[in-house]
Amino acid sequence: MAGFWAPHGELDEKDYHWGLLHLNVDVITERISNRKAKEIYDRICRQSTVSKTELLEQSGMTVSTLTRLLEELTSQGLILESGFGASTGGRRPILYEKNPAYAYIFGLEISRTLSKLVLVDLGMNKLDTFSWTMTAEMTPDVLIRQIVEAANRMLEQHHIPKAALLGIGIGAVGPVDRLTGTILEPSYFLAKGWKHVEIGRLLTEALGIPALLDNGANTAILAESWHQRTRSFKHLLYIHAGVGLRSSMVSEGKVIYGAVDMEGSVGQMIIQTDGVAHRNASGNYGALESYASLYAVEKAARSALKQGRSTILSHYVEDPEQLTYQHVLDALKKNDPLVVEIITEAATYFGIGLANLLNILHPEKVILGGPLVAGGELFFQTATQVAIRKTYYYPAYQVVFSKGQLGEEALAMGAAVLVMNQLVRL
């Protein structure tokens, strides 16, 4: 394919099939030969364009070493010469940039309500996307079969050969085992079978490309961090508010991992010691998730209907148990007083939990995502205002709140970033 470069020239059929027998992240990592080459490539990737002079100043390398590395990366097709910079008195410097057509990546989100597949180039430009509603019929076998069908269809439509793929990244509901590529024991899937799913192995075997897994909160913050890579934020906190609450944090461009993967543990933060029981028997009494989640909002709305509260929700369903979050959103758009009250209360609790995190972690920027945040300004504005009022060092400590640049695409796009980052992994 025009624009695609293999690690050492074009891949022939023999080399490609040999690679299929040895699929792991090393296949990606070894595309760039040495530590110094990875450093230069990473510096170029973090800037839209950069001159050789600037790279010399940033890296501290000798002219001969940098020249050799730039020639090597250019010959591999990883970077491109993109014109000339402004002259400072002598010859105009050559500018370098990442080659987005070097390879292509699939990014996959697996969440409780929706799963999404995106196809991107190495510049994280989205070429195609497809999504699935996670119904009670969407078991792992069914979803994987449909993912493979969609992936092959995308490749055919965009005339991309399998050899041009770097891999597939997966951002899934946790907890996950990143090393074995296994989704462990997530809660609240409507379909059966979502326990101990070796999603990495299954997709590698089905697609013939390396597969990397992380939890969705981590892939989302990877996407947002990459999108803001030229800015000065070093410590980012991400919280996804949906069926459950999921969180992750990036410091100096790297995701912070604990001893175990428990992305949903933020939802177990106790905000009322004598509070309501958690929907899951293993959950904490008075947990944040019981007050600020899709489940909590739906439960409050159903309870109000059963009590005979005045609301347009009563026109949407005959049985309160049939009420869904979408009904709540429809009523919110019409400024139904009861729904405004329910969302405001959920956002207030969420803001209290957010303030607790700010007082402990002190991030520079907080990115909020998920259905509760995407549902309208009321939740976002209420939650952030409550958090600011309850942050201990405010106003000396200033934090920036954002819905993020990528919205609901963040989890899948970040899964693709997860694969791309393997190019510079040491």
C-alpha positions as CSV (number, residue, x, y, z in Angstrom):
1,M,0.0,0.0,0.0
2,A,1.3,3.5,-0.8
3,G,2.5,5.3,2.2
4,F,3.0,2.2,4.4
5,W,6.5,1.3,5.4
6,A,7.5,-1.9,7.2
7,P,10.3,-2.0,9.8
8,H,13.0,-2.8,7.3
9,G,11.4,-2.1,3.9
10,E,8.4,-3.8,2.5
11,L,7.1,-6.9,4.2
12,D,7.1,-10.0,1.9
13,E,4.5,-12.7,2.4
14,K,7.0,-15.0,4.1
15,D,8.0,-12.4,6.7
16,Y,4.4,-11.4,7.3
17,H,3.2,-15.0,8.1
18,W,6.3,-15.5,10.3
19,G,5.2,-12.5,12.2
20,L,1.8,-13.9,12.8
21,L,3.5,-16.8,14.7
22,H,5.2,-14.4,17.1
23,L,2.5,-11.8,17.9
24,N,3.1,-9.8,21.0
25,V,4.0,-6.2,21.9
26,D,7.6,-6.8,21.0
27,V,6.5,-7.0,17.3
28,I,5.6,-3.3,17.7
29,T,8.4,-2.2,20.0
30,E,11.1,-3.6,17.8
31,R,10.1,-1.5,14.8
32,I,12.3,1.3,16.1
33,S,15.8,-0.2,16.6
34,N,17.3,1.6,19.6
35,R,16.7,3.9,22.6
36,K,18.0,7.0,20.9
37,A,15.9,6.5,17.8
38,K,12.9,6.0,20.0
39,E,13.7,9.2,21.9
40,I,13.9,11.3,18.7
41,Y,10.8,9.8,17.3
42,D,8.9,10.5,20.5
43,R,10.0,14.1,20.5
44,I,8.9,14.5,16.9
45,C,5.5,12.9,17.7
46,R,4.9,15.4,20.5
47,Q,5.3,18.4,18.2
48,S,3.4,19.1,15.0
49,T,6.7,19.9,13.2
50,V,10.2,20.3,14.6
51,S,13.5,21.4,13.1
52,K,16.8,19.6,13.4
53,T,18.2,22.5,15.3
54,E,15.4,22.2,17.8
55,L,15.9,18.5,18.2
56,L,19.6,19.1,18.8
57,E,18.8,21.5,21.6
58,Q,16.1,19.2,23.1
59,S,18.1,16.0,23.0
60,G,21.6,17.1,23.6
61,M,22.9,14.7,20.9
62,T,25.8,15.3,18.6
63,V,25.0,16.5,15.1
64,S,26.3,13.3,13.5
65,T,24.2,11.0,15.8
66,L,21.0,13.0,15.3
67,T,21.6,13.1,11.5
68,R,22.0,9.4,11.4
69,L,18.9,8.8,13.5
70,L,16.8,11.2,11.3
71,E,18.0,9.4,8.2
72,E,17.1,6.1,9.7
73,L,13.6,7.1,10.8
74,T,13.0,8.8,7.4
75,S,14.1,5.7,5.4
76,Q,11.8,3.5,7.5
77,G,8.9,5.9,6.7
78,L,8.3,6.7,10.4
79,I,8.9,10.4,9.8
80,L,8.7,12.8,6.9
81,E,10.5,16.0,5.8
82,S,7.7,18.6,5.8
83,G,9.3,21.7,4.4
84,F,11.6,24.4,5.8
85,G,11.4,26.5,8.9
86,A,12.2,30.2,9.1
87,S,15.8,31.3,8.5
88,T,17.8,32.7,11.4
89,G,20.5,34.1,9.2
90,G,21.8,30.9,7.5
91,R,20.2,28.1,5.5
92,R,16.5,27.4,6.3
93,P,16.2,24.4,8.6
94,I,14.4,21.2,7.4
95,L,11.3,20.5,9.4
96,Y,10.3,16.9,10.4
97,E,6.9,15.4,11.3
98,K,5.4,12.0,12.1
99,N,4.2,10.1,9.0
100,P,0.6,9.2,9.8
101,A,0.5,6.7,6.9
102,Y,3.3,4.6,8.3
103,A,0.7,2.2,9.9
104,Y,-2.9,1.9,11.0
105,I,-4.5,0.9,14.3
106,F,-7.8,-0.4,15.6
107,G,-9.1,1.0,18.9
108,L,-11.8,-0.9,20.6
109,E,-14.0,0.2,23.6
110,I,-15.9,-2.4,25.5
111,S,-18.3,-0.9,28.0
112,R,-21.5,-2.0,29.7
113,T,-23.9,0.0,27.5
114,L,-22.0,0.5,24.3
115,S,-18.9,-0.9,22.5
116,K,-17.1,0.9,19.7
117,L,-14.4,0.1,17.1
118,V,-12.4,2.9,15.4
119,L,-9.8,2.7,12.7
120,V,-7.2,5.4,12.8
121,D,-3.9,6.2,11.1
122,L,-0.7,6.8,13.1
123,G,-1.6,10.5,13.4
124,M,-4.8,9.4,15.3
125,N,-6.9,10.6,12.4
126,K,-10.2,8.6,12.5
127,L,-10.9,6.8,9.2
128,D,-13.9,4.7,10.3
129,T,-16.0,3.8,13.2
130,F,-18.8,1.3,14.2
131,S,-20.6,0.8,17.5
132,W,-22.8,-1.8,19.1
133,T,-25.4,-1.5,21.8
134,M,-24.6,-4.0,24.6
135,T,-27.9,-5.8,24.9
136,A,-28.6,-9.0,26.8
137,E,-27.7,-10.9,23.7
138,M,-24.3,-9.3,23.3
139,T,-22.2,-12.1,24.8
140,P,-18.4,-12.1,24.2
141,D,-18.7,-14.6,21.4
142,V,-21.3,-12.5,19.6
143,L,-19.4,-9.2,20.0
144,I,-16.0,-10.7,19.0
145,R,-17.6,-12.1,15.8
146,Q,-19.1,-8.8,14.9
147,I,-15.9,-6.9,15.8
148,V,-13.9,-9.1,13.4
149,E,-16.5,-8.7,10.6
150,A,-16.5,-4.9,11.1
151,A,-12.7,-4.7,11.2
152,N,-12.3,-6.7,7.9
153,R,-15.0,-4.6,6.3
154,M,-13.2,-1.4,7.3
155,L,-9.9,-2.7,5.9
156,E,-11.5,-3.6,2.6
157,Q,-13.4,-0.3,2.3
158,H,-10.2,1.7,2.9
159,H,-8.0,-0.6,0.9
160,I,-5.6,-1.3,3.8
161,P,-3.8,-4.6,3.8
162,K,-3.5,-6.6,7.0
163,A,0.3,-6.1,7.0
164,A,-0.2,-2.3,7.3
165,L,-1.9,-2.7,10.8
166,L,0.1,-2.0,13.9
167,G,-2.3,-3.8,16.2
168,I,-5.6,-3.4,18.1
169,G,-5.9,-1.7,21.4
170,I,-8.8,-2.5,23.8
171,G,-10.2,-0.3,26.5
172,A,-12.6,-2.4,28.5
173,V,-14.6,-2.3,31.7
174,G,-12.3,-3.4,34.6
175,P,-10.9,-5.0,36.4
176,V,-8.6,-6.4,33.7
177,D,-5.3,-8.3,33.7
178,R,-3.2,-6.2,31.3
179,L,-0.4,-8.8,31.0
180,T,-2.6,-11.7,29.9
181,G,-5.1,-9.5,28.0
182,T,-8.0,-10.8,30.1
183,I,-11.2,-9.0,31.2
184,L,-11.6,-10.4,34.8
185,E,-14.9,-10.0,36.7
186,P,-16.7,-6.8,35.6
187,S,-20.1,-6.0,37.0
188,Y,-23.5,-5.0,35.4
189,F,-23.1,-6.4,31.9
190,L,-26.6,-7.3,30.6
191,A,-25.3,-10.3,28.7
192,K,-23.8,-13.4,30.3
193,G,-20.3,-14.6,29.9
194,W,-18.3,-11.5,30.6
195,K,-16.1,-13.0,33.2
196,H,-12.5,-14.1,32.6
197,V,-12.7,-13.3,28.9
198,E,-9.3,-13.6,27.2
199,I,-10.1,-10.8,24.8
200,G,-6.5,-10.2,23.8
201,R,-5.8,-13.7,22.7
202,L,-9.2,-14.1,21.0
203,L,-8.8,-11.0,18.9
204,T,-5.2,-11.7,18.1
205,E,-6.2,-15.2,16.8
206,A,-9.2,-13.8,14.9
207,L,-7.5,-10.8,13.3
208,G,-3.8,-11.9,13.1
209,I,-2.5,-8.7,14.8
210,P,-1.1,-7.9,18.2
211,A,-3.8,-6.9,20.8
212,L,-3.2,-4.9,23.9
213,L,-5.7,-4.5,26.8
214,D,-6.2,-1.8,29.5
215,N,-9.2,-0.6,31.4
216,G,-11.3,2.0,29.6
217,A,-10.6,4.8,32.1
218,N,-6.9,4.5,31.4
219,T,-7.3,4.5,27.6
220,A,-9.6,7.5,27.8
221,I,-7.1,9.5,29.7
222,L,-4.3,8.4,27.3
223,A,-6.4,9.8,24.4
224,E,-7.0,13.1,26.2
225,S,-3.3,13.3,27.3
226,W,-2.1,12.7,23.7
227,H,-4.6,15.2,22.3
228,Q,-3.1,17.8,24.7
229,R,0.5,16.7,24.3
230,T,1.8,20.1,23.3
231,R,0.3,21.8,26.3
232,S,1.7,22.2,29.8
233,F,-0.6,20.0,31.9
234,K,1.4,17.3,33.6
235,H,-1.1,15.8,36.0
236,L,-4.5,14.9,34.6
237,L,-7.4,13.1,36.4
238,Y,-10.1,11.4,34.4
239,I,-13.5,10.2,35.8
240,H,-16.1,8.4,33.7
241,A,-19.6,8.6,35.2
242,G,-22.0,6.1,33.8
243,V,-23.4,2.7,34.9
244,G,-20.5,2.9,37.5
245,L,-17.8,5.4,38.2
246,R,-14.3,4.8,36.7
247,S,-11.2,6.8,37.2
248,S,-7.5,7.1,36.1
249,M,-4.7,9.5,36.4
250,V,-1.7,10.6,34.2
251,S,1.4,12.1,35.5
252,E,4.1,13.3,33.2
253,G,2.4,11.6,30.3
254,K,2.3,8.2,31.9
255,V,-0.7,6.4,33.4
256,I,-0.4,5.7,37.1
257,Y,-1.0,2.1,37.9
258,G,-1.7,0.6,41.4
259,A,-0.9,-2.9,42.6
260,V,-4.1,-4.2,41.1
261,D,-6.5,-2.9,38.4
262,M,-9.5,-1.6,40.2
263,E,-10.7,1.3,38.0
264,G,-14.2,1.2,39.6
265,S,-12.9,1.6,43.1
266,V,-13.6,5.4,43.1
267,G,-17.3,4.4,43.1
268,Q,-16.8,2.7,46.4
269,M,-15.7,6.0,48.1
270,I,-17.9,6.3,51.2
271,I,-19.6,9.6,51.4
272,Q,-22.3,8.6,54.0
273,T,-21.4,6.1,56.7
274,D,-25.0,5.3,57.4
275,G,-26.0,5.5,53.7
276,V,-27.9,3.2,51.5
277,A,-26.8,-0.3,50.6
278,H,-24.8,-0.7,47.4
279,R,-26.6,-2.5,44.5
280,N,-23.8,-5.1,44.6
281,A,-23.6,-7.1,47.8
282,S,-19.9,-6.7,47.9
283,G,-20.1,-2.9,47.7
284,N,-19.9,-0.4,50.5
285,Y,-22.8,1.2,52.3
286,G,-23.0,4.9,51.5
287,A,-20.8,4.5,48.4
288,L,-20.6,7.4,46.0
289,E,-21.8,5.1,43.2
290,S,-25.1,4.6,45.0
291,Y,-25.8,8.4,44.7
292,A,-24.1,9.4,41.4
293,S,-24.5,6.9,38.6
294,L,-27.0,6.0,35.9
295,Y,-28.3,3.4,38.3
296,A,-28.8,6.0,41.1
297,V,-30.5,8.4,38.8
298,E,-32.9,5.7,37.4
299,K,-33.6,4.4,40.9
300,A,-34.5,7.9,42.1
301,A,-36.7,8.6,39.1
302,R,-38.6,5.3,39.4
303,S,-39.1,5.9,43.2
304,A,-40.6,9.3,42.4
305,L,-43.0,7.9,39.9
306,K,-44.1,5.2,42.4
307,Q,-44.7,8.0,44.9
308,G,-47.0,9.8,42.4
309,R,-44.7,12.8,42.1
310,S,-45.8,15.3,39.4
311,T,-43.5,14.8,36.4
312,I,-43.7,14.3,32.6
313,L,-42.0,11.0,33.1
314,S,-45.4,9.6,34.0
315,H,-46.3,10.0,30.3
316,Y,-43.3,8.0,29.0
317,V,-43.9,4.7,30.7
318,E,-46.8,2.8,32.3
319,D,-44.6,0.8,34.6
320,P,-42.0,2.8,36.6
321,E,-39.6,-0.2,36.4
322,Q,-39.5,0.4,32.6
323,L,-38.0,3.9,33.0
324,T,-34.5,4.3,31.6
325,Y,-31.9,7.1,31.7
326,Q,-32.9,8.0,28.2
327,H,-36.4,8.9,29.5
328,V,-34.7,11.0,32.2
329,L,-32.6,12.8,29.6
330,D,-35.7,13.5,27.4
331,A,-37.5,15.0,30.4
332,L,-34.4,17.1,31.4
333,K,-34.4,18.7,27.9
334,K,-37.9,19.9,28.8
335,N,-36.7,21.2,32.2
336,D,-39.0,18.9,34.1
337,P,-38.7,20.1,37.7
338,L,-38.5,16.6,39.2
339,V,-35.7,15.5,36.8
340,V,-33.8,18.8,37.4
341,E,-34.0,18.0,41.1
342,I,-32.8,14.4,40.7
343,I,-29.9,15.4,38.4
344,T,-28.8,18.2,40.7
345,E,-28.8,15.9,43.7
346,A,-26.7,13.3,41.9
347,A,-24.3,16.0,40.6
348,T,-23.9,17.4,44.2
349,Y,-22.9,14.0,45.5
350,F,-20.6,13.5,42.6
351,G,-19.0,16.9,43.3
352,I,-18.4,15.9,46.9
353,G,-16.6,12.8,45.8
354,L,-14.6,14.8,43.2
355,A,-13.6,17.3,46.0
356,N,-12.2,14.4,48.0
357,L,-10.1,13.3,45.1
358,L,-8.9,16.9,44.5
359,N,-7.9,17.2,48.1
360,I,-5.8,14.1,47.9
361,L,-4.4,14.0,44.3
362,H,-4.2,17.7,43.4
363,P,-4.3,17.3,39.6
364,E,-3.9,20.3,37.3
365,K,-6.8,19.3,35.1
366,V,-9.8,17.1,35.6
367,I,-11.5,15.6,32.6
368,L,-15.1,14.3,33.1
369,G,-16.7,11.9,30.7
370,G,-19.5,9.3,30.5
371,P,-23.2,9.4,30.0
372,L,-24.0,11.5,33.1
373,V,-21.6,14.2,32.0
374,A,-22.6,14.1,28.3
375,G,-26.3,14.3,29.2
376,G,-26.2,18.1,29.7
377,E,-24.6,21.1,31.3
378,L,-26.6,20.8,34.6
379,F,-24.6,17.8,35.9
380,F,-21.2,19.1,34.8
381,Q,-21.7,22.6,36.1
382,T,-23.3,21.5,39.4
383,A,-20.6,18.9,40.1
384,T,-17.7,21.2,39.4
385,Q,-19.0,24.1,41.4
386,V,-19.6,21.8,44.4
387,A,-16.1,20.4,44.0
388,I,-14.5,23.8,43.9
389,R,-16.3,25.0,47.0
390,K,-15.1,22.0,48.9
391,T,-11.5,21.9,47.7
392,Y,-9.4,22.8,50.7
393,Y,-6.7,25.0,49.1
394,Y,-9.0,26.9,46.8
395,P,-8.4,29.5,45.4
396,A,-4.7,29.1,45.9
397,Y,-5.0,25.7,44.2
398,Q,-6.6,26.2,40.8
399,V,-7.8,23.2,38.8
400,V,-9.2,23.2,35.3
401,F,-12.3,21.2,34.6
402,S,-13.2,19.9,31.1
403,K,-15.4,17.5,29.3
404,G,-12.4,16.6,27.2
405,Q,-11.7,17.1,23.6
406,L,-12.7,13.7,22.4
407,G,-16.0,13.2,24.2
408,E,-17.4,9.7,23.9
409,E,-14.7,8.7,21.4
410,A,-12.0,8.9,24.1
411,L,-12.0,5.3,25.2
412,A,-11.7,3.8,21.8
413,M,-9.2,6.4,20.5
414,G,-7.1,5.9,23.7
415,A,-7.0,2.2,23.0
416,A,-5.4,3.1,19.7
417,V,-2.9,5.4,21.5
418,L,-2.1,2.4,23.8
419,V,-0.8,0.5,20.7
420,M,0.9,3.5,19.2
421,N,2.9,4.1,22.4
422,Q,4.5,0.7,22.1
423,L,6.6,2.1,19.3
424,V,8.7,4.2,21.8
425,R,8.5,1.6,24.7
426,L,12.0,0.7,25.8
